[in-house]
Every structure is written in structure tokens, then in C-alpha cells.
Amino acid sequence: MADLEKKQDLFSGDDEATWKRRWKMMYAAIAGYAMDGLDMLVLSFAMTAILKEFGLSFAEGGLIATYTLIGAVLGGYVFGIMADYVGRVKVFAFTIILFSIFTGLCALAGSVQELNIYRFLAGLGLGGEFGIGMTLVAETWPADKRARATAGVAMGWQLGVVLAAVIAALVIPMYGWRGLFLVGALPALFAAWSRYGLPEPDIWLSRKQQKKNISEKLAAGIQLSEDEKIVLKETSKFPLAHLFTDTRKTTTTIALTIMTSVQNFGYYGIMIWLPTILMQKHNLTLNKTTTWMVVTVIGMIIGIYIFGYFADRVGRRTDRTGFYLLRPSGRCFSCSGRNLPGTQFKFSSPGNGDNT
């Protein structure tokens, strides 16, 4: 890693070796997102059996998903901040291992309280990976291809949903919901393996080296240049403070938070409960429910690709405006917006790289 920290130009070129590193970074992020989607959606297919075994109401079952999502929100903040200090790749790998372990432990839960604890802890890892995986790609791909690249990562989540649906159809009839969680934990180990040898993004390494140089100058009593003073001031801020440094950034941050919160409310409200509703209220078999989920996910993937492509062509804001105008026209597009690449805004500051 020391050699990589000195080089700091692993992702700035346009040569074959640079593109191989970019694609490897994307594949690792896609694998991580796929395991996120798998982890979240196995709960959807297991919900009916869990409600029956523990004698839970729909409201009590909903709390299981709620604890998972609370963990995901907290994990996104905690591990996102850790990634700024420790490194994207290190924290990325840790979060995958974290939700892999606790997803597997769900199979051993002896009570709903124990299950809630495991789901919360799994959610911590899930939320941490979700933000860091996208950041790895956003920081290593060129700006003119970034929306399409992040769209590719977002498709990984949908592949995980398909995998959850297929595994559920095969495992639940034979081994029950506990077997589903146990099997669902195994692919996450592959995602952890896939990041082996991934370098940190140039932006993060460069900032780390600058901070080290400034610290050495201060320790030696050497006067800092004006540029170094600016860097010191910016890098001394708490990471989240960069989102509120001026009116424009504050407005954008609040607006995106509201928009994505509404999208997540709709997405999880539909995807977590629909398999249960289809099976219990409409008497669909598990196989037919699986087919419905796969068809729905195909619509999501199409929407993700289309909006990712247009985000690179016409701009992030125009693309996102078009999404919200089209959203009422179809459920598939509505669901696809949950992973809309246009949400990957970056602000221009000494700590955040280029402005896109």
C-alpha cells in the first residue's frame, strides 16, 4: 500500500491498465451492492414464515424491517465517516463481512428480539457498504462516464434482489426461512474476496498525503503556504460539515435528503411487504411471487440504465427532473429511481475532488 500511496495516479489515465483498475473497482462495488440487495430482500421472502413461527402481527413483523433500516441509516453515517479517515477499501471490506456474519446469525435466532438485534447489526454493515461502494466508483471513473458507471453499480442491487428471489424459491420449501438466511450469508463472502488487491482512490490517497506533509511541517515548525493553510482548514472539518459550507450546498443537501427519503419510503414499503401480501392476500405460490419479483426488477434495471445514460448526456439535474415528471407513469420507473445515479452529486472542495 505504501507504493500505491506514493503513486497517486492509478485512475487518472486513459490507458488499458487504468481501465482495468476502474473495471475491477466497479465489479467489486457491483458484488457488494448485489449482496446488499440479497441481504435486504431475503427478509421479504422469509417474512411470511417468520410471522407464522413467532406468532407476529404485520406491525410486529414490520419492526424487523424497521430495525434493519435504522441500522442501515446509522451504518451509512458511521462507516461513511470512518471511510474518510481510514480508507474506502478497508471500511468497504469490513462492512461486507459485518452484514454477512449477522445475516447468517439470523438463522440461529431463538426469539424475535434476538432476530431484531441481528437484523439491526446486519443493517449497520449494509448501510455502510451502500455508500462506500458507490463512492469507490464515483471517485475512480471519469466525470463524463460517471453516471453510467454508478448506474452499473446500482444494477448490482437489483441482481441481488433476483438472487434472493431465486434462492428463496429453492431453499424455503426444503429448509425454511432459517436456511434462507444461512445460504444468503455465503455470497457476501465472495464480495469481500472480490475486493482483494483494490487500491484506494487517487483522491483519498492524495488528501492523506497532503495531510501527512502538513503535519510534518507543523511538527518541524515550518511555515505553511496559503494553499496549505486552506487544505488544513478544510481537512480539519468534520466530514459532514462539507455538505453545509454555503447556501447552495446546504440547499442541495437538504433537497436530496428529502427526495431520496421519499424514494426509499416507497421502495422499501413495496419491496419488503409485497411478497407477503401476494402470498397471504392473493394466494400466490412462492414460485409465482418469485416470477413477479424478477419481472419487476427487470423494469428497475431498464430504468436505472436509461436514467444513468441520460444523466451523462443531458446533466444530473435535468435527468433527475425528467425522472420525477415520469415517475407517476409507471411503477417500474418509480422503483428504479431508488438507485438513480443522478443522486451521486459531488461538491467542489479541497476534500472532495472535482465538481461534477
C-alpha positions as a LaTeX table, in Angstrom:
\begin{tabular}{lrrr}
\hline
Residue & $x$ (\AA) & $y$ (\AA) & $z$ (\AA) \\
\hline
Met1 & 0.00 & 0.00 & 0.00 \\
Ala2 & 2.94 & 2.33 & 0.62 \\
Asp3 & 3.90 & 2.21 & $-3.06$ \\
Leu4 & 0.35 & 2.93 & $-4.10$ \\
Glu5 & 0.19 & 5.93 & $-1.78$ \\
Lys6 & 3.25 & 7.42 & $-3.44$ \\
Lys7 & 1.99 & 6.90 & $-6.99$ \\
Gln8 & $-1.41$ & 8.56 & $-6.63$ \\
Asp9 & $-2.20$ & 8.43 & $-10.35$ \\
Leu10 & $-3.72$ & 4.97 & $-10.67$ \\
Phe11 & $-7.06$ & 6.22 & $-12.03$ \\
Ser12 & $-6.19$ & 9.43 & $-13.86$ \\
Gly13 & $-5.06$ & 7.99 & $-17.20$ \\
Asp14 & $-6.85$ & 6.55 & $-20.22$ \\
Asp15 & $-4.59$ & 3.56 & $-20.82$ \\
Glu16 & $-5.59$ & $-0.10$ & $-20.68$ \\
Ala17 & $-4.11$ & $-0.68$ & $-17.21$ \\
Thr18 & $-6.07$ & 2.25 & $-15.76$ \\
Trp19 & $-9.33$ & 0.99 & $-17.25$ \\
Lys20 & $-8.68$ & $-2.48$ & $-15.88$ \\
Arg21 & $-8.38$ & $-0.99$ & $-12.39$ \\
Arg22 & $-11.59$ & 1.01 & $-12.92$ \\
Trp23 & $-13.49$ & $-2.07$ & $-14.05$ \\
Lys24 & $-12.15$ & $-4.12$ & $-11.15$ \\
Met25 & $-13.34$ & $-1.41$ & $-8.78$ \\
Met26 & $-16.76$ & $-1.46$ & $-10.42$ \\
Tyr27 & $-17.06$ & $-5.25$ & $-10.27$ \\
Ala28 & $-16.24$ & $-5.21$ & $-6.55$ \\
Ala29 & $-18.82$ & $-2.47$ & $-5.95$ \\
Ile30 & $-21.44$ & $-4.34$ & $-8.00$ \\
Ala31 & $-20.78$ & $-7.51$ & $-5.99$ \\
Gly32 & $-21.13$ & $-5.55$ & $-2.76$ \\
Tyr33 & $-24.38$ & $-3.96$ & $-3.92$ \\
Ala34 & $-25.70$ & $-7.34$ & $-5.05$ \\
Met35 & $-25.06$ & $-8.75$ & $-1.59$ \\
Asp36 & $-26.80$ & $-5.70$ & $-0.08$ \\
Gly37 & $-29.86$ & $-6.36$ & $-2.22$ \\
Leu38 & $-29.76$ & $-10.05$ & $-1.38$ \\
Asp39 & $-29.48$ & $-9.37$ & 2.34 \\
Met40 & $-32.36$ & $-6.90$ & 2.36 \\
Leu41 & $-34.74$ & $-8.90$ & 0.19 \\
Val42 & $-34.28$ & $-12.31$ & 1.82 \\
Leu43 & $-36.23$ & $-10.77$ & 4.68 \\
Ser44 & $-39.10$ & $-10.06$ & 2.28 \\
Phe45 & $-39.40$ & $-13.69$ & 1.24 \\
Ala46 & $-38.83$ & $-15.01$ & 4.75 \\
Met47 & $-41.37$ & $-12.64$ & 6.35 \\
Thr48 & $-44.42$ & $-14.90$ & 5.97 \\
Ala49 & $-42.65$ & $-17.83$ & 7.64 \\
Ile50 & $-41.21$ & $-15.59$ & 10.37 \\
Leu51 & $-44.64$ & $-14.17$ & 11.19 \\
Lys52 & $-46.04$ & $-17.69$ & 11.48 \\
Glu53 & $-43.23$ & $-19.14$ & 13.60 \\
Phe54 & $-43.14$ & $-16.33$ & 16.15 \\
Gly55 & $-46.86$ & $-15.56$ & 16.01 \\
Leu56 & $-46.31$ & $-11.96$ & 14.99 \\
Ser57 & $-48.72$ & $-9.40$ & 13.59 \\
Phe58 & $-47.90$ & $-7.41$ & 10.46 \\
Ala59 & $-46.95$ & $-4.46$ & 12.66 \\
Glu60 & $-44.54$ & $-6.58$ & 14.71 \\
Gly61 & $-43.08$ & $-8.06$ & 11.55 \\
Gly62 & $-42.64$ & $-4.57$ & 10.17 \\
Leu63 & $-40.43$ & $-3.75$ & 13.14 \\
Ile64 & $-37.92$ & $-6.37$ & 11.96 \\
Ala65 & $-37.50$ & $-4.46$ & 8.71 \\
Thr66 & $-37.52$ & $-1.16$ & 10.59 \\
Tyr67 & $-34.62$ & $-2.21$ & 12.82 \\
Thr68 & $-32.71$ & $-3.26$ & 9.70 \\
Leu69 & $-33.27$ & 0.12 & 8.05 \\
Ile70 & $-32.41$ & 2.06 & 11.21 \\
Gly71 & $-29.13$ & 0.15 & 11.29 \\
Ala72 & $-28.58$ & 0.93 & 7.61 \\
Val73 & $-29.03$ & 4.68 & 8.17 \\
Leu74 & $-26.66$ & 4.69 & 11.15 \\
Gly75 & $-24.17$ & 2.48 & 9.31 \\
Gly76 & $-24.19$ & 4.82 & 6.34 \\
Tyr77 & $-23.18$ & 7.75 & 8.52 \\
Val78 & $-20.76$ & 5.94 & 10.84 \\
Phe79 & $-18.89$ & 3.91 & 8.24 \\
Gly80 & $-19.01$ & 6.72 & 5.69 \\
Ile81 & $-17.16$ & 8.96 & 8.15 \\
Met82 & $-14.75$ & 6.14 & 9.00 \\
Ala83 & $-14.01$ & 5.70 & 5.29 \\
Asp84 & $-12.91$ & 9.34 & 5.11 \\
Tyr85 & $-10.35$ & 8.75 & 7.85 \\
Val86 & $-9.31$ & 5.11 & 7.50 \\
Gly87 & $-9.78$ & 4.45 & 3.77 \\
Arg88 & $-12.60$ & 3.50 & 1.42 \\
Val89 & $-11.45$ & $-0.04$ & 0.59 \\
Lys90 & $-10.67$ & $-1.11$ & 4.17 \\
Val91 & $-14.04$ & 0.01 & 5.51 \\
Phe92 & $-15.83$ & $-1.32$ & 2.40 \\
Ala93 & $-14.49$ & $-4.83$ & 3.06 \\
Phe94 & $-15.30$ & $-4.63$ & 6.78 \\
Thr95 & $-18.93$ & $-3.64$ & 6.17 \\
Ile96 & $-19.48$ & $-6.57$ & 3.82 \\
Ile97 & $-18.07$ & $-9.01$ & 6.34 \\
Leu98 & $-20.18$ & $-7.40$ & 9.07 \\
Phe99 & $-23.54$ & $-7.85$ & 7.37 \\
Ser100 & $-22.50$ & $-11.29$ & 6.12 \\
Ile101 & $-21.89$ & $-12.55$ & 9.66 \\
Phe102 & $-25.08$ & $-11.16$ & 11.17 \\
Thr103 & $-27.22$ & $-12.24$ & 8.22 \\
Gly104 & $-26.03$ & $-15.78$ & 8.87 \\
Leu105 & $-26.69$ & $-15.45$ & 12.61 \\
Cys106 & $-30.33$ & $-14.61$ & 11.84 \\
Ala107 & $-30.74$ & $-18.31$ & 11.07 \\
Leu108 & $-29.94$ & $-19.12$ & 14.70 \\
Ala109 & $-32.28$ & $-16.55$ & 16.30 \\
Gly110 & $-34.33$ & $-18.12$ & 19.09 \\
Ser111 & $-36.68$ & $-15.19$ & 19.55 \\
Val112 & $-37.92$ & $-12.18$ & 17.63 \\
Gln113 & $-35.91$ & $-9.93$ & 19.96 \\
Glu114 & $-32.73$ & $-11.78$ & 19.05 \\
Leu115 & $-33.65$ & $-11.59$ & 15.37 \\
Asn116 & $-34.18$ & $-7.84$ & 15.65 \\
Ile117 & $-30.70$ & $-7.42$ & 17.14 \\
Tyr118 & $-29.09$ & $-9.42$ & 14.35 \\
Arg119 & $-31.02$ & $-7.51$ & 11.69 \\
Phe120 & $-30.00$ & $-4.18$ & 13.20 \\
Leu121 & $-26.32$ & $-5.17$ & 13.23 \\
Ala122 & $-26.56$ & $-6.54$ & 9.69 \\
Gly123 & $-28.17$ & $-3.23$ & 8.71 \\
Leu124 & $-25.13$ & $-1.34$ & 10.01 \\
Gly125 & $-22.91$ & $-3.16$ & 7.54 \\
Leu126 & $-25.48$ & $-2.91$ & 4.77 \\
Gly127 & $-25.77$ & 0.86 & 5.08 \\
Gly128 & $-22.02$ & 1.32 & 5.30 \\
Glu129 & $-21.34$ & $-0.68$ & 2.15 \\
Phe130 & $-24.11$ & 1.06 & 0.26 \\
Gly131 & $-22.47$ & 4.48 & 0.41 \\
Ile132 & $-18.84$ & 3.43 & 0.20 \\
Gly133 & $-19.33$ & 1.07 & $-2.76$ \\
Met134 & $-20.80$ & 3.87 & $-4.86$ \\
Thr135 & $-18.10$ & 6.31 & $-3.71$ \\
Leu136 & $-15.33$ & 3.96 & $-4.88$ \\
Val137 & $-16.70$ & 4.09 & $-8.41$ \\
Ala138 & $-17.58$ & 7.80 & $-8.35$ \\
Glu139 & $-14.01$ & 8.66 & $-7.33$ \\
Thr140 & $-12.26$ & 6.44 & $-9.86$ \\
Trp141 & $-14.30$ & 6.86 & $-13.06$ \\
Pro142 & $-14.08$ & 9.96 & $-15.32$ \\
Ala143 & $-16.82$ & 12.55 & $-14.93$ \\
Asp144 & $-18.27$ & 12.07 & $-18.42$ \\
Lys145 & $-18.94$ & 8.37 & $-17.72$ \\
Arg146 & $-19.64$ & 8.57 & $-14.01$ \\
Ala147 & $-23.45$ & 8.41 & $-14.11$ \\
Arg148 & $-23.38$ & 5.31 & $-16.32$ \\
Ala149 & $-20.75$ & 3.75 & $-14.07$ \\
Thr150 & $-22.78$ & 4.36 & $-10.93$ \\
Ala151 & $-25.84$ & 3.07 & $-12.77$ \\
Gly152 & $-23.94$ & $-0.16$ & $-13.32$ \\
Val153 & $-23.25$ & $-0.38$ & $-9.59$ \\
Ala154 & $-26.92$ & 0.31 & $-8.81$ \\
Met155 & $-27.90$ & $-2.59$ & $-11.06$ \\
Gly156 & $-25.91$ & $-4.80$ & $-8.70$ \\
Trp157 & $-28.60$ & $-4.26$ & $-6.05$ \\
Gln158 & $-31.26$ & $-5.48$ & $-8.47$ \\
Leu159 & $-29.17$ & $-8.55$ & $-9.30$ \\
Gly160 & $-29.11$ & $-9.25$ & $-5.56$ \\
Val161 & $-32.91$ & $-8.98$ & $-5.46$ \\
Val162 & $-33.17$ & $-11.54$ & $-8.28$ \\
Leu163 & $-30.72$ & $-13.79$ & $-6.45$ \\
Ala164 & $-32.78$ & $-13.50$ & $-3.26$ \\
Ala165 & $-35.94$ & $-14.43$ & $-5.17$ \\
Val166 & $-34.33$ & $-17.48$ & $-6.80$ \\
Ile167 & $-32.66$ & $-18.69$ & $-3.59$ \\
Ala168 & $-35.93$ & $-18.27$ & $-1.68$ \\
Ala169 & $-37.83$ & $-20.39$ & $-4.20$ \\
Leu170 & $-35.23$ & $-23.15$ & $-3.90$ \\
Val171 & $-34.39$ & $-23.05$ & $-0.19$ \\
Ile172 & $-37.55$ & $-22.14$ & 1.75 \\
Pro173 & $-39.61$ & $-25.20$ & 0.69 \\
Met174 & $-36.82$ & $-27.50$ & 1.86 \\
Tyr175 & $-35.06$ & $-25.71$ & 4.73 \\
Gly176 & $-37.40$ & $-22.91$ & 5.80 \\
Trp177 & $-36.60$ & $-19.26$ & 6.45 \\
Arg178 & $-33.60$ & $-20.10$ & 8.62 \\
Gly179 & $-31.94$ & $-21.93$ & 5.76 \\
Leu180 & $-32.58$ & $-18.89$ & 3.56 \\
Phe181 & $-30.66$ & $-16.58$ & 5.89 \\
Leu182 & $-27.86$ & $-19.11$ & 6.25 \\
Val183 & $-27.44$ & $-19.54$ & 2.50 \\
Gly184 & $-27.96$ & $-15.83$ & 1.95 \\
Ala185 & $-24.86$ & $-15.06$ & 4.02 \\
Leu186 & $-22.48$ & $-17.12$ & 1.89 \\
Pro187 & $-22.33$ & $-14.96$ & $-1.27$ \\
Ala188 & $-21.33$ & $-11.95$ & 0.85 \\
Leu189 & $-18.02$ & $-13.70$ & 1.50 \\
Phe190 & $-17.42$ & $-13.62$ & $-2.25$ \\
Ala191 & $-17.98$ & $-9.87$ & $-2.26$ \\
Ala192 & $-15.34$ & $-9.50$ & 0.46 \\
Trp193 & $-12.94$ & $-11.64$ & $-1.56$ \\
Ser194 & $-13.59$ & $-9.65$ & $-4.74$ \\
Arg195 & $-12.05$ & $-6.52$ & $-3.26$ \\
Tyr196 & $-8.69$ & $-8.24$ & $-2.72$ \\
Gly197 & $-5.93$ & $-6.02$ & $-4.05$ \\
Leu198 & $-8.13$ & $-3.00$ & $-4.70$ \\
Pro199 & $-6.18$ & 0.27 & $-4.32$ \\
Glu200 & $-7.60$ & 3.31 & $-2.62$ \\
Pro201 & $-8.88$ & 6.06 & $-4.98$ \\
Asp202 & $-6.31$ & 8.67 & $-6.01$ \\
Ile203 & $-8.39$ & 11.45 & $-4.43$ \\
Trp204 & $-8.31$ & 9.85 & $-1.00$ \\
Leu205 & $-4.60$ & 8.94 & $-1.20$ \\
Ser206 & $-3.67$ & 12.44 & $-2.35$ \\
Arg207 & $-5.58$ & 14.03 & 0.51 \\
Lys208 & $-3.99$ & 11.65 & 3.02 \\
Gln209 & $-0.51$ & 12.52 & 1.73 \\
Gln210 & $-1.24$ & 16.25 & 1.90 \\
Lys211 & $-2.40$ & 15.95 & 5.50 \\
Lys212 & 0.73 & 13.97 & 6.36 \\
Asn213 & 3.02 & 16.58 & 4.76 \\
Ile214 & 1.26 & 19.42 & 6.56 \\
Ser215 & 1.51 & 17.60 & 9.90 \\
Glu216 & 5.25 & 17.06 & 9.38 \\
Lys217 & 5.74 & 20.77 & 8.56 \\
Leu218 & 3.83 & 21.85 & 11.64 \\
Ala219 & 5.83 & 19.46 & 13.82 \\
Ala220 & 9.06 & 20.87 & 12.39 \\
Gly221 & 7.90 & 24.47 & 12.87 \\
Ile222 & 7.92 & 25.22 & 9.13 \\
Gln223 & 5.62 & 27.98 & 7.88 \\
Leu224 & 2.70 & 26.72 & 5.77 \\
Ser225 & 1.86 & 28.21 & 2.38 \\
Glu226 & $-1.54$ & 29.84 & 1.83 \\
Asp227 & $-2.74$ & 26.80 & $-0.12$ \\
Glu228 & $-1.61$ & 24.50 & 2.67 \\
Lys229 & $-3.45$ & 26.63 & 5.23 \\
Ile230 & $-6.64$ & 26.25 & 3.18 \\
Val231 & $-6.13$ & 22.49 & 2.96 \\
Leu232 & $-5.51$ & 22.30 & 6.71 \\
Lys233 & $-8.67$ & 24.26 & 7.43 \\
Glu234 & $-10.81$ & 22.12 & 5.13 \\
Thr235 & $-9.42$ & 18.76 & 6.21 \\
Ser236 & $-9.80$ & 19.68 & 9.89 \\
Lys237 & $-13.56$ & 19.95 & 9.47 \\
Phe238 & $-15.88$ & 17.12 & 10.41 \\
Pro239 & $-16.63$ & 15.31 & 7.09 \\
Leu240 & $-20.37$ & 16.04 & 7.11 \\
Ala241 & $-19.66$ & 19.75 & 7.62 \\
His242 & $-18.57$ & 19.97 & 3.97 \\
Leu243 & $-22.22$ & 19.50 & 2.97 \\
Phe244 & $-23.26$ & 22.72 & 4.70 \\
Thr245 & $-20.44$ & 25.17 & 3.97 \\
Asp246 & $-22.59$ & 27.55 & 1.91 \\
Thr247 & $-26.20$ & 28.17 & 0.92 \\
Arg248 & $-26.01$ & 26.22 & $-2.33$ \\
Lys249 & $-24.53$ & 23.10 & $-0.76$ \\
Thr250 & $-26.90$ & 23.25 & 2.19 \\
Thr251 & $-29.94$ & 23.60 & $-0.08$ \\
Thr252 & $-28.76$ & 20.77 & $-2.33$ \\
Thr253 & $-28.04$ & 18.51 & 0.65 \\
Ile254 & $-31.45$ & 19.08 & 2.22 \\
Ala255 & $-33.26$ & 18.69 & $-1.12$ \\
Leu256 & $-31.50$ & 15.43 & $-1.96$ \\
Thr257 & $-32.12$ & 14.10 & 1.55 \\
Ile258 & $-35.85$ & 14.75 & 1.21 \\
Met259 & $-36.01$ & 13.31 & $-2.32$ \\
Thr260 & $-34.15$ & 10.12 & $-1.52$ \\
Ser261 & $-36.08$ & 9.66 & 1.73 \\
Val262 & $-39.36$ & 9.73 & $-0.21$ \\
Gln263 & $-37.96$ & 7.27 & $-2.76$ \\
Asn264 & $-36.74$ & 4.88 & $-0.07$ \\
Phe265 & $-40.07$ & 5.09 & 1.74 \\
Gly266 & $-41.86$ & 3.93 & $-1.40$ \\
Tyr267 & $-39.27$ & 1.35 & $-2.43$ \\
Tyr268 & $-38.96$ & $-0.48$ & 0.88 \\
Gly269 & $-42.66$ & $-0.17$ & 1.60 \\
Ile270 & $-43.35$ & $-2.04$ & $-1.63$ \\
Met271 & $-40.46$ & $-4.49$ & $-1.88$ \\
Ile272 & $-40.37$ & $-5.69$ & 1.72 \\
Trp273 & $-44.10$ & $-6.38$ & 2.05 \\
Leu274 & $-45.28$ & $-7.27$ & $-1.45$ \\
Pro275 & $-44.11$ & $-10.93$ & $-1.41$ \\
Thr276 & $-46.00$ & $-11.44$ & 1.87 \\
Ile277 & $-49.11$ & $-9.67$ & 0.55 \\
Leu278 & $-49.04$ & $-11.65$ & $-2.70$ \\
Met279 & $-48.76$ & $-14.95$ & $-0.84$ \\
Gln280 & $-51.16$ & $-14.26$ & 2.03 \\
Lys281 & $-53.77$ & $-11.98$ & 0.49 \\
His282 & $-53.73$ & $-13.11$ & $-3.13$ \\
Asn283 & $-52.80$ & $-16.78$ & $-2.57$ \\
Leu284 & $-49.86$ & $-16.75$ & $-4.96$ \\
Thr285 & $-47.33$ & $-19.54$ & $-4.60$ \\
Leu286 & $-43.73$ & $-18.77$ & $-3.72$ \\
Asn287 & $-42.68$ & $-19.55$ & $-7.30$ \\
Lys288 & $-45.24$ & $-17.13$ & $-8.75$ \\
Thr289 & $-44.18$ & $-14.46$ & $-6.29$ \\
Thr290 & $-40.59$ & $-15.02$ & $-7.37$ \\
Thr291 & $-41.61$ & $-14.55$ & $-11.01$ \\
Trp292 & $-43.36$ & $-11.29$ & $-10.15$ \\
Met293 & $-40.25$ & $-10.01$ & $-8.36$ \\
Val294 & $-37.95$ & $-10.88$ & $-11.27$ \\
Val295 & $-40.20$ & $-9.12$ & $-13.81$ \\
Thr296 & $-40.39$ & $-6.05$ & $-11.56$ \\
Val297 & $-36.62$ & $-5.96$ & $-11.17$ \\
Ile298 & $-36.16$ & $-6.09$ & $-14.95$ \\
Gly299 & $-38.18$ & $-2.89$ & $-15.13$ \\
Met300 & $-35.96$ & $-1.35$ & $-12.45$ \\
Ile301 & $-32.78$ & $-2.29$ & $-14.32$ \\
Ile302 & $-34.10$ & $-0.72$ & $-17.52$ \\
Gly303 & $-34.96$ & 2.47 & $-15.64$ \\
Ile304 & $-31.56$ & 2.63 & $-13.95$ \\
Tyr305 & $-29.71$ & 2.24 & $-17.25$ \\
Ile306 & $-31.86$ & 4.76 & $-19.13$ \\
Phe307 & $-31.55$ & 7.48 & $-16.49$ \\
Gly308 & $-27.85$ & 6.75 & $-15.98$ \\
Tyr309 & $-27.26$ & 7.16 & $-19.72$ \\
Phe310 & $-29.20$ & 10.41 & $-19.94$ \\
Ala311 & $-27.54$ & 11.79 & $-16.81$ \\
Asp312 & $-24.22$ & 11.68 & $-18.67$ \\
Arg313 & $-25.81$ & 13.13 & $-21.80$ \\
Val314 & $-28.02$ & 15.94 & $-20.51$ \\
Gly315 & $-26.78$ & 16.50 & $-16.95$ \\
Arg316 & $-27.68$ & 15.20 & $-13.50$ \\
Arg317 & $-30.27$ & 17.84 & $-12.62$ \\
Thr318 & $-32.13$ & 17.70 & $-15.94$ \\
Asp319 & $-32.12$ & 13.91 & $-15.81$ \\
Arg320 & $-33.50$ & 13.86 & $-12.29$ \\
Thr321 & $-36.21$ & 16.38 & $-13.15$ \\
Gly322 & $-37.27$ & 14.12 & $-16.03$ \\
Phe323 & $-37.42$ & 11.17 & $-13.66$ \\
Tyr324 & $-39.79$ & 12.94 & $-11.29$ \\
Leu325 & $-42.01$ & 14.04 & $-14.18$ \\
Leu326 & $-42.19$ & 10.46 & $-15.49$ \\
Arg327 & $-42.45$ & 8.81 & $-12.08$ \\
Pro328 & $-46.26$ & 8.68 & $-11.89$ \\
Ser329 & $-46.45$ & 6.98 & $-15.28$ \\
Gly330 & $-45.26$ & 3.56 & $-14.14$ \\
Arg331 & $-44.28$ & 1.59 & $-11.06$ \\
Cys332 & $-41.18$ & 0.18 & $-12.70$ \\
Phe333 & $-39.72$ & 3.64 & $-13.23$ \\
Ser334 & $-40.75$ & 4.61 & $-9.74$ \\
Cys335 & $-38.88$ & 1.70 & $-8.23$ \\
Ser336 & $-35.85$ & 2.24 & $-10.47$ \\
Gly337 & $-35.46$ & 5.76 & $-9.14$ \\
Arg338 & $-34.36$ & 4.40 & $-5.80$ \\
Asn339 & $-30.90$ & 3.77 & $-7.26$ \\
Leu340 & $-30.93$ & 6.68 & $-9.70$ \\
Pro341 & $-27.31$ & 7.56 & $-10.45$ \\
Gly342 & $-28.19$ & 11.25 & $-10.55$ \\
Thr343 & $-28.18$ & 11.25 & $-6.74$ \\
Gln344 & $-24.40$ & 10.89 & $-6.79$ \\
Phe345 & $-23.61$ & 14.61 & $-6.53$ \\
Lys346 & $-20.12$ & 15.71 & $-5.59$ \\
Phe347 & $-19.18$ & 19.17 & $-4.36$ \\
Ser348 & $-16.02$ & 21.02 & $-5.29$ \\
Ser349 & $-13.81$ & 21.41 & $-2.23$ \\
Pro350 & $-10.24$ & 20.56 & $-1.27$ \\
Gly351 & $-11.54$ & 17.41 & 0.42 \\
Asn352 & $-13.90$ & 16.16 & $-2.28$ \\
Gly353 & $-12.14$ & 16.30 & $-5.60$ \\
Asp354 & $-13.61$ & 17.69 & $-8.79$ \\
Asn355 & $-17.02$ & 19.23 & $-9.29$ \\
Thr356 & $-19.48$ & 17.26 & $-11.42$ \\
\hline
\end{tabular}
